[in-house]
Amino acid sequence: MAAPEAEDMVRVLEQKMTPAQHKVYDDMLHPPVAIAKVPLKQANLPAPKPGAKPRAESKPDPQKQGRDLLRIKALRAAYGGQVPLEVLHAAFGENMSQELLHAFRD
C-alpha cells in the first residue's frame, strides 16, 4: 500500500477538526492583512550572452518552507499541540527539516 500524499493527509486532518479547531487553524493561515500600494520598478538586467545555455540550480524554496512552517504551527494550534509525530511525517515527509520538527516540539 502506497503512502498517502502529504496534501491528502493534511486534508484528512482538516476534515477531522472541530469548528473551534478550524477557526484557530484558519485564523493562523489567513490573518487579516493591510494592503499597501508599492510602486513597481522594472529591473534593468544585462542581456544574456549569445550561445549561453540557461542554468538551473536546486535550492530550498524559502517561501515554501515558510508556508509549511505556518501550516504546521496552525495544525499544532488547532490540535492543541497533540498532532502525532507519525501524522506529521506522513503529511510533510520523512525528511522534514529540523526547523519544521522544532515547530511541533516547542
N, C-alpha and C positions, 0 to 999 in steps of 0.2 A: 504494500500500500504506500503510495507516494505521500510525502509530507505536504500538509496544507500550505497553500500560498500565504505569504505574510498578510496581504490585503484581506484575504478570506478570514484569517484568524482575527484581525482587528475588527472586521465586520461582525464576527461572532461575539466578540467582547462588547461591541457597541449594542448589539441586539439584546444582550443579557442585562444591560444596565436598567436600573430602576429610573423613573422620571427624575428623581433627585440626583442620581449619578450622571444622567445625561446632561442636566443643567450645569453641573460642575465641569464636565468634560467640554461641552460646547462653549461655556464662558471662557475657558482657558484657551481653546483653539481659535476662537473668534472674538477677541476682546474688542471693545469699541476703539475705533481709530480716528484720529483727527487727520484730515487730509489737507496738506499744504501744497500750494502751487509752486512748482520749481521750474524755472526756465531751463529748457533743454539746449545743450550745446552739441554741435556736430564735431566729432573728432577729426583732426587732420592727420590721417595715417599715411605713412610712406607707401608708395606703390610697390607691389611685390616685384622681386627681381625676375626678369624673363627666364623661363625654364625652371624656376624654383618649384619644388614639389611641396604641397601642403604637408605639415607635420601634425600629428596628434599625440597627445600625452595623456596618460591615465593618471588622474589626480582625484583625491577625495573631493566631493562636492560639499563645500561648507554650508550651502543653503539647504541641501537635502539633510545633512547632519543636524542642522538647526531645526528643521521640520520634524525629524524623527525624535529629537530630544524633547521638543514641545509636546509631541503626541504621547510620548512615554510619560512625561510629567502629568499630562491631562488624564491619561489612563490611571496613573497612580493616585491622583487626587480623587477621581471618580470612584475607584475601588478602595479608597481609604488606605492605600499603600499595601494592599493584600493581593495584588496580582501575582500569581505564582511564577517563579523564575522560568519554569518549563514553558509556560504560556508565552512569556516574553521572547524566549529563544525561538519558539515556533513562529511568533508574529514578526520578529525582527531579524531572525537568522542566528545561527550558532556563533557567528563571528561578530557579534555585537561589539562595538568599541567599548573600551573601559569607561569612557565618558557616559555612554548610554546606560551601561550597567550601574554606574555610580548614581545615576539619576534615580534609580529604584532602590538603592541600598541606603540612602540617607533619609 
